[in-house]
Amino acid sequence: MLAAQEAVIEVAQMTAEIVKGKAVNLCPYDSSHTRESATVTDLEKAFEISFNTPQAAWLHESQGYKPSHAGTGPGYLRQPLLESEEQYQKDVAAALQAIFS
């Protein structure tokens, strides 16, 4: 059972790093400090992706904000997280199957 838990944690960490990278690419250029502040924090049996600047939440949630570069803007963390959900589930299933087969 410990091997399964470790495998799932490894997949979660890998996925969090991928999501962070995609989110940085979507984060507005106007705020390079926010782009540079992206982190993945190891929590107990989980990983947290965050952007650590005072304006990060506003940039993410503001529907009225118009970024200077196309393809960046609000929802920069939400979008890659949702897009990665299905692959994450497949990766967890594959990791568990490899252990229990």
Biopython code that builds the backbone (N, CA, C, O; Angstrom):
import numpy as np
from Bio.PDB.StructureBuilder import StructureBuilder

atoms = [
    (1, "MET", "N", (0.825, -1.191, 0.000)),
    (1, "MET", "CA", (0.000, 0.000, 0.000)),
    (1, "MET", "C", (0.871, 1.257, 0.000)),
    (1, "MET", "O", (0.498, 2.265, -0.599)),
    (2, "LEU", "N", (2.016, 1.206, 0.660)),
    (2, "LEU", "CA", (2.915, 2.358, 0.701)),
    (2, "LEU", "C", (3.425, 2.705, -0.694)),
    (2, "LEU", "O", (3.554, 3.881, -1.032)),
    (3, "ALA", "N", (3.714, 1.697, -1.500)),
    (3, "ALA", "CA", (4.185, 1.938, -2.869)),
    (3, "ALA", "C", (3.128, 2.652, -3.691)),
    (3, "ALA", "O", (3.450, 3.534, -4.488)),
    (4, "ALA", "N", (1.876, 2.282, -3.506)),
    (4, "ALA", "CA", (0.783, 2.937, -4.235)),
    (4, "ALA", "C", (0.664, 4.394, -3.816)),
    (4, "ALA", "O", (0.490, 5.277, -4.655)),
    (5, "GLN", "N", (0.757, 4.635, -2.536)),
    (5, "GLN", "CA", (0.682, 6.006, -2.026)),
    (5, "GLN", "C", (1.831, 6.853, -2.572)),
    (5, "GLN", "O", (1.625, 7.996, -2.982)),
    (6, "GLU", "N", (3.017, 6.301, -2.577)),
    (6, "GLU", "CA", (4.176, 7.024, -3.099)),
    (6, "GLU", "C", (4.040, 7.306, -4.592)),
    (6, "GLU", "O", (4.425, 8.376, -5.064)),
    (7, "ALA", "N", (3.492, 6.345, -5.332)),
    (7, "ALA", "CA", (3.306, 6.526, -6.775)),
    (7, "ALA", "C", (2.315, 7.644, -7.058)),
    (7, "ALA", "O", (2.539, 8.466, -7.946)),
    (8, "VAL", "N", (1.235, 7.677, -6.317)),
    (8, "VAL", "CA", (0.225, 8.716, -6.512)),
    (8, "VAL", "C", (0.795, 10.088, -6.141)),
    (8, "VAL", "O", (0.527, 11.076, -6.825)),
    (9, "ILE", "N", (1.564, 10.152, -5.085)),
    (9, "ILE", "CA", (2.192, 11.409, -4.687)),
    (9, "ILE", "C", (3.169, 11.879, -5.760)),
    (9, "ILE", "O", (3.236, 13.071, -6.061)),
    (10, "GLU", "N", (3.922, 10.954, -6.333)),
    (10, "GLU", "CA", (4.867, 11.307, -7.398)),
    (10, "GLU", "C", (4.129, 11.857, -8.623)),
    (10, "GLU", "O", (4.568, 12.838, -9.223)),
    (11, "VAL", "N", (3.021, 11.235, -8.989)),
    (11, "VAL", "CA", (2.223, 11.723, -10.117)),
    (11, "VAL", "C", (1.656, 13.107, -9.796)),
    (11, "VAL", "O", (1.636, 13.984, -10.660)),
    (12, "ALA", "N", (1.200, 13.304, -8.571)),
    (12, "ALA", "CA", (0.653, 14.603, -8.178)),
    (12, "ALA", "C", (1.712, 15.693, -8.263)),
    (12, "ALA", "O", (1.430, 16.797, -8.727)),
    (13, "GLN", "N", (2.919, 15.394, -7.823)),
    (13, "GLN", "CA", (4.003, 16.380, -7.891)),
    (13, "GLN", "C", (4.353, 16.709, -9.339)),
    (13, "GLN", "O", (4.518, 17.876, -9.694)),
    (14, "MET", "N", (4.464, 15.686, -10.165)),
    (14, "MET", "CA", (4.776, 15.892, -11.577)),
    (14, "MET", "C", (3.696, 16.745, -12.247)),
    (14, "MET", "O", (3.999, 17.662, -13.010)),
    (15, "THR", "N", (2.450, 16.433, -11.956)),
    (15, "THR", "CA", (1.341, 17.184, -12.543)),
    (15, "THR", "C", (1.339, 18.623, -12.058)),
    (15, "THR", "O", (1.093, 19.539, -12.842)),
    (16, "ALA", "N", (1.609, 18.834, -10.785)),
    (16, "ALA", "CA", (1.651, 20.200, -10.244)),
    (16, "ALA", "C", (2.730, 21.022, -10.933)),
    (16, "ALA", "O", (2.511, 22.197, -11.230)),
    (17, "GLU", "N", (3.878, 20.436, -11.189)),
    (17, "GLU", "CA", (4.955, 21.152, -11.877)),
    (17, "GLU", "C", (4.571, 21.488, -13.328)),
    (17, "GLU", "O", (4.888, 22.568, -13.826)),
    (18, "ILE", "N", (3.899, 20.571, -13.984)),
    (18, "ILE", "CA", (3.440, 20.818, -15.353)),
    (18, "ILE", "C", (2.409, 21.944, -15.369)),
    (18, "ILE", "O", (2.488, 22.851, -16.196)),
    (19, "VAL", "N", (1.454, 21.884, -14.462)),
    (19, "VAL", "CA", (0.421, 22.921, -14.379)),
    (19, "VAL", "C", (1.054, 24.273, -14.075)),
    (19, "VAL", "O", (0.672, 25.285, -14.661)),
    (20, "LYS", "N", (2.014, 24.292, -13.165)),
    (20, "LYS", "CA", (2.703, 25.551, -12.845)),
    (20, "LYS", "C", (3.360, 26.138, -14.086)),
    (20, "LYS", "O", (3.235, 27.335, -14.347)),
    (21, "GLY", "N", (4.053, 25.314, -14.846)),
    (21, "GLY", "CA", (4.715, 25.797, -16.056)),
    (21, "GLY", "C", (3.737, 26.383, -17.058)),
    (21, "GLY", "O", (3.998, 27.434, -17.643)),
    (22, "LYS", "N", (2.617, 25.711, -17.258)),
    (22, "LYS", "CA", (1.595, 26.218, -18.176)),
    (22, "LYS", "C", (0.989, 27.515, -17.647)),
    (22, "LYS", "O", (0.733, 28.446, -18.410)),
    (23, "ALA", "N", (0.764, 27.567, -16.341)),
    (23, "ALA", "CA", (0.177, 28.767, -15.736)),
    (23, "ALA", "C", (1.111, 29.971, -15.867)),
    (23, "ALA", "O", (0.655, 31.084, -16.129)),
    (24, "VAL", "N", (2.398, 29.755, -15.687)),
    (24, "VAL", "CA", (3.369, 30.844, -15.851)),
    (24, "VAL", "C", (3.287, 31.395, -17.268)),
    (24, "VAL", "O", (3.354, 32.607, -17.471)),
    (25, "ASN", "N", (3.141, 30.513, -18.241)),
    (25, "ASN", "CA", (3.047, 30.957, -19.632)),
    (25, "ASN", "C", (1.783, 31.755, -19.910)),
    (25, "ASN", "O", (1.762, 32.571, -20.832)),
    (26, "LEU", "N", (0.733, 31.536, -19.133)),
    (26, "LEU", "CA", (-0.526, 32.255, -19.322)),
    (26, "LEU", "C", (-0.655, 33.485, -18.433)),
    (26, "LEU", "O", (-1.522, 34.330, -18.656)),
    (27, "CYS", "N", (0.206, 33.584, -17.430)),
    (27, "CYS", "CA", (0.176, 34.722, -16.505)),
    (27, "CYS", "C", (0.558, 35.990, -17.272)),
    (27, "CYS", "O", (1.483, 35.959, -18.084)),
    (28, "PRO", "N", (-0.131, 37.094, -17.031)),
    (28, "PRO", "CA", (0.162, 38.331, -17.760)),
    (28, "PRO", "C", (1.633, 38.742, -17.672)),
    (28, "PRO", "O", (2.250, 38.686, -16.608)),
    (29, "TYR", "N", (2.174, 39.152, -18.810)),
    (29, "TYR", "CA", (3.546, 39.653, -18.880)),
    (29, "TYR", "C", (3.692, 40.949, -18.099)),
    (29, "TYR", "O", (4.766, 41.254, -17.581)),
    (30, "ASP", "N", (2.609, 41.709, -18.016)),
    (30, "ASP", "CA", (2.629, 43.007, -17.359)),
    (30, "ASP", "C", (3.144, 42.898, -15.929)),
    (30, "ASP", "O", (3.613, 43.871, -15.339)),
    (31, "SER", "N", (3.044, 41.705, -15.400)),
    (31, "SER", "CA", (3.417, 41.487, -14.006)),
    (31, "SER", "C", (4.492, 40.409, -13.924)),
    (31, "SER", "O", (4.226, 39.291, -13.484)),
    (32, "SER", "N", (5.694, 40.746, -14.344)),
    (32, "SER", "CA", (6.765, 39.750, -14.340)),
    (32, "SER", "C", (7.042, 39.231, -12.934)),
    (32, "SER", "O", (7.460, 38.086, -12.764)),
    (33, "HIS", "N", (6.810, 40.069, -11.926)),
    (33, "HIS", "CA", (7.028, 39.604, -10.551)),
    (33, "HIS", "C", (6.077, 38.462, -10.216)),
    (33, "HIS", "O", (6.456, 37.510, -9.534)),
    (34, "THR", "N", (4.848, 38.561, -10.695)),
    (34, "THR", "CA", (3.893, 37.482, -10.445)),
    (34, "THR", "C", (4.323, 36.226, -11.177)),
    (34, "THR", "O", (4.301, 35.142, -10.595)),
    (35, "ARG", "N", (4.714, 36.342, -12.441)),
    (35, "ARG", "CA", (5.166, 35.180, -13.213)),
    (35, "ARG", "C", (6.326, 34.494, -12.511)),
    (35, "ARG", "O", (6.380, 33.266, -12.457)),
    (36, "GLU", "N", (7.247, 35.269, -11.979)),
    (36, "GLU", "CA", (8.446, 34.735, -11.323)),
    (36, "GLU", "C", (8.158, 34.150, -9.937)),
    (36, "GLU", "O", (8.993, 33.441, -9.375)),
    (37, "SER", "N", (6.976, 34.448, -9.387)),
    (37, "SER", "CA", (6.673, 34.006, -8.024)),
    (37, "SER", "C", (6.002, 32.639, -7.955)),
    (37, "SER", "O", (5.689, 32.165, -6.863)),
    (38, "ALA", "N", (5.779, 32.005, -9.085)),
    (38, "ALA", "CA", (5.087, 30.714, -9.104)),
    (38, "ALA", "C", (5.874, 29.655, -8.324)),
    (38, "ALA", "O", (7.087, 29.519, -8.483)),
    (39, "THR", "N", (5.164, 28.919, -7.491)),
    (39, "THR", "CA", (5.795, 27.866, -6.700)),
    (39, "THR", "C", (4.884, 26.645, -6.606)),
    (39, "THR", "O", (3.666, 26.742, -6.753)),
    (40, "VAL", "N", (5.496, 25.515, -6.361)),
    (40, "VAL", "CA", (4.776, 24.299, -5.999)),
    (40, "VAL", "C", (5.252, 23.956, -4.604)),
    (40, "VAL", "O", (6.444, 23.754, -4.374)),
    (41, "THR", "N", (4.317, 23.893, -3.678)),
    (41, "THR", "CA", (4.634, 23.620, -2.281)),
    (41, "THR", "C", (4.195, 22.203, -1.929)),
    (41, "THR", "O", (3.070, 21.796, -2.216)),
    (42, "ASP", "N", (5.091, 21.471, -1.312)),
    (42, "ASP", "CA", (4.824, 20.104, -0.871)),
    (42, "ASP", "C", (4.064, 20.163, 0.451)),
    (42, "ASP", "O", (4.601, 20.590, 1.473)),
    (43, "LEU", "N", (2.811, 19.729, 0.415)),
    (43, "LEU", "CA", (1.995, 19.636, 1.624)),
    (43, "LEU", "C", (1.894, 18.154, 1.994)),
    (43, "LEU", "O", (2.391, 17.299, 1.261)),
    (44, "GLU", "N", (1.279, 17.857, 3.084)),
    (44, "GLU", "CA", (1.133, 16.454, 3.468)),
    (44, "GLU", "C", (0.186, 15.768, 2.492)),
    (44, "GLU", "O", (-1.013, 16.046, 2.494)),
    (45, "LYS", "N", (0.707, 14.883, 1.668)),
    (45, "LYS", "CA", (-0.052, 14.116, 0.678)),
    (45, "LYS", "C", (-0.732, 14.985, -0.379)),
    (45, "LYS", "O", (-1.758, 14.592, -0.934)),
    (46, "ALA", "N", (-0.171, 16.160, -0.660)),
    (46, "ALA", "CA", (-0.738, 17.052, -1.680)),
    (46, "ALA", "C", (0.324, 18.066, -2.099)),
    (46, "ALA", "O", (1.375, 18.191, -1.470)),
    (47, "PHE", "N", (0.021, 18.779, -3.170)),
    (47, "PHE", "CA", (0.897, 19.842, -3.650)),
    (47, "PHE", "C", (0.049, 21.057, -3.953)),
    (47, "PHE", "O", (-1.049, 20.950, -4.500)),
    (48, "GLU", "N", (0.571, 22.205, -3.591)),
    (48, "GLU", "CA", (-0.146, 23.463, -3.807)),
    (48, "GLU", "C", (0.619, 24.294, -4.828)),
    (48, "GLU", "O", (1.829, 24.485, -4.705)),
    (49, "ILE", "N", (-0.093, 24.784, -5.833)),
    (49, "ILE", "CA", (0.491, 25.669, -6.833)),
    (49, "ILE", "C", (0.032, 27.078, -6.483)),
    (49, "ILE", "O", (-1.161, 27.324, -6.309)),
    (50, "SER", "N", (0.978, 27.994, -6.383)),
    (50, "SER", "CA", (0.582, 29.354, -6.023)),
    (50, "SER", "C", (1.466, 30.386, -6.704)),
    (50, "SER", "O", (2.583, 30.100, -7.138)),
    (51, "PHE", "N", (0.934, 31.574, -6.780)),
    (51, "PHE", "CA", (1.652, 32.750, -7.253)),
    (51, "PHE", "C", (1.646, 33.708, -6.072)),
    (51, "PHE", "O", (0.585, 34.061, -5.558)),
    (52, "ASN", "N", (2.819, 34.124, -5.648)),
    (52, "ASN", "CA", (2.956, 34.813, -4.365)),
    (52, "ASN", "C", (3.291, 36.294, -4.492)),
    (52, "ASN", "O", (4.369, 36.739, -4.098)),
    (53, "THR", "N", (2.353, 37.041, -5.048)),
    (53, "THR", "CA", (2.482, 38.490, -5.065)),
    (53, "THR", "C", (1.146, 39.070, -4.641)),
    (53, "THR", "O", (0.121, 38.397, -4.749)),
    (54, "PRO", "N", (1.137, 40.306, -4.162)),
    (54, "PRO", "CA", (-0.126, 40.923, -3.742)),
    (54, "PRO", "C", (-1.174, 40.992, -4.860)),
    (54, "PRO", "O", (-2.371, 40.919, -4.580)),
    (55, "GLN", "N", (-0.752, 41.130, -6.105)),
    (55, "GLN", "CA", (-1.701, 41.279, -7.201)),
    (55, "GLN", "C", (-2.079, 39.953, -7.862)),
    (55, "GLN", "O", (-2.905, 39.956, -8.775)),
    (56, "ALA", "N", (-1.520, 38.840, -7.447)),
    (56, "ALA", "CA", (-1.748, 37.555, -8.123)),
    (56, "ALA", "C", (-3.226, 37.178, -8.168)),
    (56, "ALA", "O", (-3.728, 36.812, -9.231)),
    (57, "ALA", "N", (-3.918, 37.257, -7.064)),
    (57, "ALA", "CA", (-5.341, 36.886, -7.041)),
    (57, "ALA", "C", (-6.156, 37.830, -7.926)),
    (57, "ALA", "O", (-7.047, 37.392, -8.653)),
    (58, "TRP", "N", (-5.849, 39.119, -7.861)),
    (58, "TRP", "CA", (-6.575, 40.085, -8.686)),
    (58, "TRP", "C", (-6.345, 39.795, -10.171)),
    (58, "TRP", "O", (-7.293, 39.799, -10.956)),
    (59, "LEU", "N", (-5.102, 39.546, -10.553)),
    (59, "LEU", "CA", (-4.804, 39.238, -11.952)),
    (59, "LEU", "C", (-5.538, 37.981, -12.413)),
    (59, "LEU", "O", (-6.000, 37.898, -13.551)),
    (60, "HIS", "N", (-5.637, 37.014, -11.519)),
    (60, "HIS", "CA", (-6.286, 35.751, -11.862)),
    (60, "HIS", "C", (-7.799, 35.910, -11.996)),
    (60, "HIS", "O", (-8.400, 35.331, -12.901)),
    (61, "GLU", "N", (-8.410, 36.671, -11.125)),
    (61, "GLU", "CA", (-9.869, 36.754, -11.055)),
    (61, "GLU", "C", (-10.486, 37.915, -11.820)),
    (61, "GLU", "O", (-11.681, 37.877, -12.112)),
    (62, "SER", "N", (-9.728, 38.927, -12.151)),
    (62, "SER", "CA", (-10.281, 40.133, -12.767)),
    (62, "SER", "C", (-10.726, 39.896, -14.201)),
    (62, "SER", "O", (-9.903, 39.648, -15.082)),
    (63, "GLN", "N", (-12.015, 39.972, -14.429)),
    (63, "GLN", "CA", (-12.544, 39.798, -15.782)),
    (63, "GLN", "C", (-12.431, 41.079, -16.608)),
    (63, "GLN", "O", (-12.554, 41.038, -17.832)),
    (64, "GLY", "N", (-12.199, 42.204, -15.957)),
    (64, "GLY", "CA", (-12.085, 43.477, -16.665)),
    (64, "GLY", "C", (-10.660, 43.809, -17.084)),
    (64, "GLY", "O", (-10.437, 44.783, -17.802)),
    (65, "TYR", "N", (-9.708, 43.022, -16.649)),
    (65, "TYR", "CA", (-8.302, 43.289, -16.944)),
    (65, "TYR", "C", (-7.978, 42.864, -18.369)),
    (65, "TYR", "O", (-8.306, 41.751, -18.780)),
    (66, "LYS", "N", (-7.346, 43.732, -19.105)),
    (66, "LYS", "CA", (-6.933, 43.435, -20.483)),
    (66, "LYS", "C", (-5.410, 43.377, -20.527)),
    (66, "LYS", "O", (-4.755, 44.417, -20.457)),
    (67, "PRO", "N", (-4.833, 42.178, -20.642)),
    (67, "PRO", "CA", (-3.376, 42.040, -20.666)),
    (67, "PRO", "C", (-2.772, 42.591, -21.950)),
    (67, "PRO", "O", (-3.453, 42.707, -22.969)),
    (68, "SER", "N", (-1.508, 42.924, -21.891)),
    (68, "SER", "CA", (-0.821, 43.498, -23.043)),
    (68, "SER", "C", (-0.416, 42.452, -24.082)),
    (68, "SER", "O", (-0.109, 42.813, -25.218)),
    (69, "HIS", "N", (-0.409, 41.174, -23.725)),
    (69, "HIS", "CA", (0.008, 40.109, -24.636)),
    (69, "HIS", "C", (-1.133, 39.104, -24.829)),
    (69, "HIS", "O", (-1.706, 38.613, -23.857)),
    (70, "ALA", "N", (-1.450, 38.811, -26.067)),
    (70, "ALA", "CA", (-2.504, 37.844, -26.375)),
    (70, "ALA", "C", (-2.166, 36.483, -25.767)),
    (70, "ALA", "O", (-1.007, 36.069, -25.731)),
    (71, "GLY", "N", (-3.199, 35.804, -25.295)),
    (71, "GLY", "CA", (-2.999, 34.472, -24.723)),
    (71, "GLY", "C", (-2.672, 34.476, -23.245)),
    (71, "GLY", "O", (-2.503, 33.415, -22.645)),
    (72, "THR", "N", (-2.580, 35.645, -22.653)),
    (72, "THR", "CA", (-2.351, 35.733, -21.211)),
    (72, "THR", "C", (-3.557, 36.435, -20.597)),
    (72, "THR", "O", (-4.353, 37.050, -21.306)),
    (73, "GLY", "N", (-3.687, 36.340, -19.287)),
    (73, "GLY", "CA", (-4.775, 37.059, -18.636)),
    (73, "GLY", "C", (-5.434, 36.277, -17.530)),
    (73, "GLY", "O", (-4.860, 35.324, -17.003)),
    (74, "PRO", "N", (-6.657, 36.684, -17.172)),
    (74, "PRO", "CA", (-7.376, 36.057, -16.064)),
    (74, "PRO", "C", (-7.516, 34.551, -16.242)),
    (74, "PRO", "O", (-7.558, 34.049, -17.365)),
    (75, "GLY", "N", (-7.586, 33.842, -15.127)),
    (75, "GLY", "CA", (-7.744, 32.399, -15.135)),
    (75, "GLY", "C", (-6.482, 31.640, -15.497)),
    (75, "GLY", "O", (-6.543, 30.469, -15.870)),
    (76, "TYR", "N", (-5.340, 32.299, -15.388)),
    (76, "TYR", "CA", (-4.081, 31.690, -15.834)),
    (76, "TYR", "C", (-3.710, 30.423, -15.077)),
    (76, "TYR", "O", (-2.943, 29.614, -15.599)),
    (77, "LEU", "N", (-4.217, 30.221, -13.885)),
    (77, "LEU", "CA", (-3.955, 28.980, -13.150)),
    (77, "LEU", "C", (-5.104, 27.988, -13.328)),
    (77, "LEU", "O", (-4.878, 26.786, -13.460)),
    (78, "ARG", "N", (-6.308, 28.488, -13.331)),
    (78, "ARG", "CA", (-7.491, 27.630, -13.454)),
    (78, "ARG", "C", (-7.483, 26.835, -14.766)),
    (78, "ARG", "O", (-7.731, 25.629, -14.767)),
    (79, "GLN", "N", (-7.200, 27.505, -15.859)),
    (79, "GLN", "CA", (-7.254, 26.865, -17.174)),
    (79, "GLN", "C", (-6.323, 25.653, -17.272)),
    (79, "GLN", "O", (-6.788, 24.575, -17.641)),
    (80, "PRO", "N", (-5.031, 25.780, -16.960)),
    (80, "PRO", "CA", (-4.167, 24.591, -17.062)),
    (80, "PRO", "C", (-4.515, 23.509, -16.049)),
    (80, "PRO", "O", (-4.306, 22.325, -16.313)),
    (81, "LEU", "N", (-5.036, 23.895, -14.907)),
    (81, "LEU", "CA", (-5.427, 22.910, -13.905)),
    (81, "LEU", "C", (-6.576, 22.052, -14.438)),
    (81, "LEU", "O", (-6.535, 20.825, -14.347)),
    (82, "LEU", "N", (-7.589, 22.697, -14.990)),
    (82, "LEU", "CA", (-8.721, 21.960, -15.549)),
    (82, "LEU", "C", (-8.308, 21.120, -16.752)),
    (82, "LEU", "O", (-8.780, 19.996, -16.920)),
    (83, "GLU", "N", (-7.432, 21.663, -17.582)),
    (83, "GLU", "CA", (-6.972, 20.936, -18.766)),
    (83, "GLU", "C", (-6.131, 19.712, -18.397)),
    (83, "GLU", "O", (-6.048, 18.767, -19.181)),
    (84, "SER", "N", (-5.518, 19.715, -17.239)),
    (84, "SER", "CA", (-4.634, 18.619, -16.820)),
    (84, "SER", "C", (-5.353, 17.538, -16.028)),
    (84, "SER", "O", (-4.772, 16.489, -15.749)),
    (85, "GLU", "N", (-6.596, 17.773, -15.664)),
    (85, "GLU", "CA", (-7.305, 16.842, -14.784)),
    (85, "GLU", "C", (-7.433, 15.442, -15.376)),
    (85, "GLU", "O", (-7.154, 14.461, -14.686)),
    (86, "GLU", "N", (-7.841, 15.325, -16.616)),
    (86, "GLU", "CA", (-8.032, 14.015, -17.225)),
    (86, "GLU", "C", (-6.711, 13.248, -17.331)),
    (86, "GLU", "O", (-6.659, 12.051, -17.046)),
    (87, "GLN", "N", (-5.641, 13.942, -17.742)),
    (87, "GLN", "CA", (-4.339, 13.281, -17.852)),
    (87, "GLN", "C", (-3.836, 12.853, -16.477)),
    (87, "GLN", "O", (-3.231, 11.789, -16.344)),
    (88, "TYR", "N", (-4.079, 13.666, -15.460)),
    (88, "TYR", "CA", (-3.686, 13.316, -14.095)),
    (88, "TYR", "C", (-4.353, 12.003, -13.673)),
    (88, "TYR", "O", (-3.701, 11.114, -13.126)),
    (89, "GLN", "N", (-5.650, 11.895, -13.932)),
    (89, "GLN", "CA", (-6.373, 10.680, -13.561)),
    (89, "GLN", "C", (-5.831, 9.456, -14.310)),
    (89, "GLN", "O", (-5.717, 8.375, -13.732)),
    (90, "LYS", "N", (-5.500, 9.627, -15.587)),
    (90, "LYS", "CA", (-4.920, 8.535, -16.367)),
    (90, "LYS", "C", (-3.552, 8.136, -15.816)),
    (90, "LYS", "O", (-3.234, 6.951, -15.724)),
    (91, "ASP", "N", (-2.744, 9.135, -15.450)),
    (91, "ASP", "CA", (-1.411, 8.857, -14.912)),
    (91, "ASP", "C", (-1.484, 8.138, -13.569)),
    (91, "ASP", "O", (-0.695, 7.230, -13.303)),
    (92, "VAL", "N", (-2.424, 8.540, -12.727)),
    (92, "VAL", "CA", (-2.606, 7.855, -11.430)),
    (92, "VAL", "C", (-3.029, 6.404, -11.679)),
    (92, "VAL", "O", (-2.495, 5.484, -11.059)),
    (93, "ALA", "N", (-3.990, 6.204, -12.588)),
    (93, "ALA", "CA", (-4.447, 4.845, -12.876)),
    (93, "ALA", "C", (-3.298, 3.991, -13.417)),
    (93, "ALA", "O", (-3.153, 2.832, -13.028)),
    (94, "ALA", "N", (-2.490, 4.548, -14.299)),
    (94, "ALA", "CA", (-1.359, 3.796, -14.858)),
    (94, "ALA", "C", (-0.337, 3.451, -13.783)),
    (94, "ALA", "O", (0.203, 2.345, -13.764)),
    (95, "ALA", "N", (-0.075, 4.388, -12.898)),
    (95, "ALA", "CA", (0.894, 4.142, -11.827)),
    (95, "ALA", "C", (0.401, 3.033, -10.902)),
    (95, "ALA", "O", (1.172, 2.162, -10.500)),
    (96, "LEU", "N", (-0.881, 3.070, -10.570)),
    (96, "LEU", "CA", (-1.443, 2.039, -9.696)),
    (96, "LEU", "C", (-1.498, 0.680, -10.388)),
    (96, "LEU", "O", (-1.237, -0.354, -9.772)),
    (97, "GLN", "N", (-1.834, 0.693, -11.657)),
    (97, "GLN", "CA", (-1.876, -0.561, -12.410)),
    (97, "GLN", "C", (-0.490, -1.199, -12.477)),
    (97, "GLN", "O", (-0.355, -2.418, -12.376)),
    (98, "ALA", "N", (0.523, -0.379, -12.646)),
    (98, "ALA", "CA", (1.896, -0.904, -12.697)),
    (98, "ALA", "C", (2.288, -1.561, -11.373)),
    (98, "ALA", "O", (3.046, -2.531, -11.359)),
    (99, "ILE", "N", (1.787, -1.047, -10.298)),
    (99, "ILE", "CA", (2.119, -1.618, -8.983)),
    (99, "ILE", "C", (1.328, -2.880, -8.705)),
    (99, "ILE", "O", (1.873, -3.863, -8.202)),
    (100, "PHE", "N", (0.039, -2.857, -9.031)),
    (100, "PHE", "CA", (-0.818, -3.973, -8.664)),
    (100, "PHE", "C", (-0.963, -5.044, -9.741)),
    (100, "PHE", "O", (-1.722, -5.995, -9.559)),
    (101, "SER", "N", (-0.257, -4.909, -10.846)),
    (101, "SER", "CA", (-0.336, -5.931, -11.905)),
    (101, "SER", "C", (0.727, -6.984, -11.736)),
    (101, "SER", "O", (0.805, -7.917, -12.536)),
]
sb = StructureBuilder()
sb.init_structure("model")
sb.init_model(0)
sb.init_chain("A")
sb.init_seg("    ")
for serial, (resi, resn, name, xyz) in enumerate(atoms, 1):
    if name == "N":
        sb.init_residue(resn, " ", resi, " ")
    sb.init_atom(name, np.array(xyz, "f"), 0.0, 1.0, " ", f" {name:<3s}", serial, name[0])
structure = sb.get_structure()
